[in-house]
């Protein structure tokens, strides 16, 4: 398999190199800080497998579509062994990195890892910790550094973003986010100054009922031309929210939703819906894909159902994406949250996970 290394000044720039060279199918193996910046190791696992299969086929192959099952089984075993070797090597490297550091530094890094933060972000946070700090002081400095990197969109800043496309997450999450953003906007603007445009061929019925009940203008725009016309119709509105289709990261720059939004006039920004219950790999993939748009901020969903929000914290802090609020079906409007409040929630979840593991160990004993 062809493993390549990419180095960038920041994690975001390094990931952009990976995406430009290998595309969205790249498998990230590791990332670490170097004197030149952030180094990422990646490979194209799918492409390598296909290539190996082609090489394993005999010269005189049976009819098209036939597969050498013995060769495939052998390749599968090799891939499994390679994956286990890589995981073991990365785990050993992490242990060695920790073992070579002062106890105070190693303990703080372990605490940050317990919050669910990635190694690159942990390294950046530790750069701001005084070398001679005590454990408690160093921990406070690391948490302060983390809080400083999580920006929050103020109400005035959100009001200044006139046209906001709500992207990412699931359809129900986007619909909920729009409803609660509209409620928040209604505290500053009259219903006649607010509009909702849906790019879906089958718009959310819940969002449609909401607009009807609150006297909010609602327009259908299933294609680029219709969206352009709808935006022209609501040009006098102070706040416009666009309901978008699902994003398709596998399509890269050919994603119809991305293309349609990019074809619109200047002034359209996007808010990225980040579900707190999905895996980190998907969140990173979704965020990288959505960054083709002018991202102004993010909206968190399913915060109350999460077992860890470290991946979300990593995206907010590592990619400089401000948070607009938390959408929760138990509330009528978007919840405002501070960086400190989000970190405290992460600590609470980490403590709960540790307590659960301790209970499991007691039962096992």
C-alpha positions in Angstrom: 0.0 0.0 0.0 1.3 3.5 -0.9 1.6 5.5 2.4 2.3 9.2 1.8 3.3 12.0 4.1 1.8 15.6 4.0 3.1 18.5 6.0 1.2 21.8 6.6 1.5 24.7 9.0 -1.8 23.7 10.6 -3.8 20.5 10.7 -6.4 22.1 8.3 -3.7 22.9 5.7 -2.2 19.4 5.9 -5.7 17.8 5.5 -6.3 20.0 2.5 -3.1 18.6 0.9 -4.4 15.1 1.6 -7.7 15.8 0.0 -6.2 17.5 -3.0 -3.8 14.6 -3.7 -5.7 11.6 -2.6 -9.3 12.7 -2.6 -12.0 12.0 0.0 -11.3 8.2 0.1 -7.9 8.8 1.8 -7.4 6.8 5.0 -5.6 8.9 7.7 -3.1 6.7 9.5 -1.5 9.2 11.9 -0.7 12.9 12.5 2.0 14.5 14.6 3.7 17.8 15.3 7.1 18.4 13.7 9.4 21.3 13.4 7.9 22.0 10.0 4.2 21.9 11.3 1.7 19.1 11.2 2.6 15.9 9.5 -0.1 13.5 8.3 0.4 10.0 7.0 -2.3 8.8 4.7 -3.0 6.1 2.1 -5.6 5.1 -0.4 -6.7 1.7 1.0 -9.5 1.1 -1.6 -7.2 1.9 -4.5 -4.5 -0.4 -3.2 -6.9 -3.3 -2.7 -8.2 -3.0 -6.2 -4.7 -2.8 -7.6 -3.7 -5.9 -5.6 -6.7 -7.8 -6.9 -5.9 -6.9 -10.4 -2.3 -8.1 -9.9 -3.6 -11.4 -8.4 -5.7 -12.3 -11.4 -4.1 -14.8 -13.7 -3.1 -13.7 -17.2 -5.8 -15.9 -18.9 -8.8 -15.0 -16.7 -12.2 -16.6 -17.0 -15.1 -14.5 -18.4 -15.4 -10.9 -17.3 -16.7 -10.4 -13.7 -15.2 -13.7 -12.4 -13.2 -13.4 -9.2 -10.3 -15.5 -7.9 -11.8 -16.3 -4.5 -8.5 -17.8 -3.2 -6.6 -14.6 -4.1 -9.3 -12.4 -2.5 -9.2 -14.4 0.7 -5.4 -14.2 0.8 -5.6 -10.4 0.3 -8.2 -10.0 3.0 -6.0 -11.8 5.5 -3.0 -9.7 4.5 -5.1 -6.5 4.9 -6.3 -7.6 8.3 -2.8 -8.4 9.5 -1.5 -5.0 8.2 -4.3 -3.1 9.9 -3.6 -4.8 13.2 0.1 -4.1 12.8 -0.5 -0.4 12.1 -2.8 -0.1 15.1 -0.3 -1.8 17.4 2.5 0.5 16.1 0.5 3.6 16.6 -0.5 2.5 20.1 3.2 1.8 20.9 4.2 5.2 19.5 1.6 6.9 21.7 2.9 5.1 24.8 6.5 6.0 24.0 5.6 9.7 23.5 3.9 9.7 26.9 6.7 7.7 28.6 9.4 10.2 27.6 7.7 13.2 29.2 7.6 14.7 32.6 4.9 13.2 34.9 3.1 16.5 35.1 3.0 17.0 31.3 2.0 13.3 30.7 -0.8 13.6 33.3 -2.3 16.7 31.7 -2.1 15.2 28.3 -3.9 12.0 29.5 -6.6 14.2 31.1 -7.1 16.0 27.8 -7.2 12.7 25.9 -9.9 11.5 28.4 -12.0 14.5 27.2 -11.8 12.9 23.7 -9.3 15.4 22.2 -7.0 14.4 19.4 -3.2 14.2 19.7 -2.5 17.2 17.4 -4.8 19.5 19.4 -3.4 18.3 22.7 0.1 19.1 21.5 -1.0 22.6 20.5 -2.7 23.2 23.8 0.3 22.0 25.7 2.5 24.5 23.8 0.8 27.2 25.9 1.5 25.6 29.3 4.4 26.9 31.3 7.2 24.3 31.5 7.5 24.6 35.3 3.8 24.7 36.1 2.4 22.5 38.8 -0.2 19.9 37.8 -3.2 22.0 38.8 -1.8 25.2 37.3 -0.8 23.4 34.1 -4.3 21.8 33.8 -5.9 25.2 34.3 -3.7 26.7 31.6 -4.5 23.9 29.2 -8.2 24.3 29.7 -7.9 28.1 29.4 -6.1 27.6 26.1 -8.8 25.3 24.9 -11.6 27.7 25.9 -9.8 30.5 24.1 -9.8 28.6 20.8 -13.6 27.9 20.9 -15.4 31.0 19.5 -19.1 31.8 20.1 -21.2 33.7 17.6 -22.9 36.6 19.4 -26.5 37.5 18.6 -25.3 40.6 16.8 -22.9 38.5 14.6 -25.7 36.1 13.8 -28.1 38.9 12.9 -25.4 40.3 10.6 -25.4 37.1 8.6 -28.5 37.8 6.5 -28.7 34.6 4.4 -27.7 31.4 6.2 -27.7 28.0 4.6 -28.1 25.2 7.2 -25.9 22.3 6.0 -24.7 18.9 7.4 -26.3 16.6 9.9 -29.6 14.8 9.2 -32.7 16.3 7.7 -34.6 16.4 11.0 -31.6 18.1 12.7 -31.4 20.8 10.0 -35.2 21.4 10.3 -34.9 21.7 14.1 -32.0 24.1 13.8 -33.8 26.3 11.4 -37.0 26.4 13.6 -35.0 27.4 16.6 -32.9 29.9 14.7 -36.1 31.5 13.4 -37.5 31.8 17.0 -34.2 33.5 18.0 -34.5 35.9 15.0 -38.1 36.6 15.9 -36.9 38.3 19.1 -35.2 41.0 17.0 -37.2 41.1 13.7 -40.9 41.0 12.7 -42.2 37.8 11.0 -42.4 39.7 7.7 -38.6 40.3 7.9 -37.9 36.6 8.1 -38.1 33.9 5.3 -37.3 30.2 4.9 -36.3 28.7 1.6 -36.2 24.9 1.1 -34.0 23.3 -1.5 -35.5 19.9 -0.9 -37.9 18.3 -3.5 -39.7 16.9 -0.5 -39.5 19.7 2.2 -39.7 18.9 5.9 -43.4 18.9 6.8 -42.5 19.9 10.4 -40.7 23.0 9.1 -43.6 23.8 6.8 -46.1 23.7 9.7 -43.8 25.8 11.8 -43.5 28.5 9.2 -47.3 28.5 8.7 -48.0 28.7 12.5 -45.5 31.6 12.9 -46.5 33.5 9.7 -43.0 33.0 8.2 -42.8 33.2 4.4 -41.7 29.8 3.1 -40.5 29.2 -0.5 -39.6 26.0 -2.5 -36.4 26.1 -4.5 -35.4 22.5 -5.6 -32.7 23.7 -8.1 -30.2 26.5 -8.6 -32.5 28.6 -10.8 -35.4 28.4 -8.4 -33.1 29.2 -5.5 -31.8 32.3 -7.2 -35.3 33.4 -7.9 -36.4 32.8 -4.3 -33.4 34.7 -3.0 -34.3 37.6 -5.2 -37.9 37.5 -3.9 -36.8 37.8 -0.3 -34.1 40.4 -0.9 -35.9 42.8 1.5 -36.0 40.3 4.4 -33.6 40.8 7.3 -33.1 37.1 8.0 -33.2 34.3 5.5 -32.7 30.6 6.3 -32.1 28.0 3.6 -33.0 24.3 4.2 -30.5 22.2 2.2 -30.4 18.6 1.1 -28.0 16.0 2.6 -24.4 16.7 1.8 -22.5 13.9 0.0 -18.8 14.0 0.9 -18.0 11.1 -1.4 -18.8 13.4 -4.4 -16.3 16.0 -3.3 -16.6 19.2 -5.4 -19.3 17.5 -7.5 -21.8 17.5 -4.7 -25.1 19.1 -6.1 -25.9 20.8 -2.9 -22.5 22.4 -2.6 -22.5 23.5 -6.3 -26.0 25.0 -6.0 -25.1 27.1 -3.0 -21.8 28.2 -4.5 -23.6 29.5 -7.6 -25.6 32.0 -5.6 -24.7 35.6 -5.1 -22.2 36.9 -2.5 -23.6 37.2 1.0 -24.7 33.6 1.5 -23.0 31.9 4.4 -23.4 28.5 5.9 -24.0 27.1 9.4 -22.8 23.5 9.8 -24.9 21.2 11.9 -22.7 18.9 14.0 -24.4 15.9 15.6 -22.6 15.1 18.9 -23.5 11.4 18.7 -21.7 10.5 15.5 -18.1 9.1 15.1 -15.1 11.5 14.9 -14.2 10.2 11.4 -17.5 11.2 9.9 -17.5 14.6 11.7 -14.0 15.3 10.2 -15.1 14.2 6.8 -18.3 16.2 6.9 -16.5 19.3 8.1 -13.8 19.1 5.5 -16.5 18.7 2.8 -18.6 21.6 4.1 -15.5 23.9 4.2 -15.9 24.4 0.5 -18.7 26.8 1.5 -18.2 30.1 3.4 -18.8 28.6 6.9 -19.8 31.2 9.4 -20.4 28.9 12.4 -21.9 25.7 13.6 -25.0 24.4 15.4 -24.7 21.4 17.8 -27.4 18.7 18.0 -28.0 15.6 20.2 -25.8 17.1 22.9 -27.9 15.5 25.6 -27.5 12.1 24.1 -23.7 12.2 23.6 -21.3 10.0 25.5 -18.3 12.2 24.5 -18.1 15.6 22.8 -14.3 15.5 22.4 -14.5 15.2 18.6 -16.8 18.2 18.4 -14.5 20.2 20.6 -11.6 19.2 18.4 -13.4 20.5 15.3 -14.5 23.8 16.9 -11.0 24.5 18.3 -8.9 23.0 15.6 -10.8 24.4 12.6 -11.8 27.8 14.0 -15.5 27.2 13.5 -17.5 29.4 15.9 -20.6 27.9 17.6 -24.0 29.6 17.1 -25.8 27.4 19.7 -27.3 24.1 20.6 -30.5 22.8 19.0 -32.5 20.6 21.3 -36.0 19.3 20.7 -36.8 19.8 24.4 -36.5 23.6 24.0 -38.3 26.1 21.7 -35.3 28.1 20.7 -31.6 27.7 20.2 -29.6 27.4 23.4 -26.7 29.7 23.9 -23.6 28.1 25.3 -20.2 29.4 26.2 -16.9 27.7 25.5 -16.5 27.1 29.3 -19.9 25.6 29.5 -19.1 23.2 26.6 -15.8 22.2 28.2 -17.6 21.6 31.5 -20.1 19.3 29.7 -17.2 17.4 28.2 -15.7 17.0 31.7 -19.0 15.7 33.0 -19.3 13.1 30.2 -15.7 12.0 30.8 -16.3 11.5 34.5 -19.5 9.6 33.7 -17.6 7.3 31.3 -14.8 6.7 33.9 -17.4 5.8 36.6 -19.2 3.4 34.2 -15.9 1.7 33.4 -15.1 1.4 37.1 -18.5 -0.2 37.7 -17.9 -2.7 34.9 -14.5 -3.6 36.4 -16.1 -4.2 39.8 -18.7 -6.5 38.2 -16.0 -8.4 36.3 -14.0 -8.9 39.5 
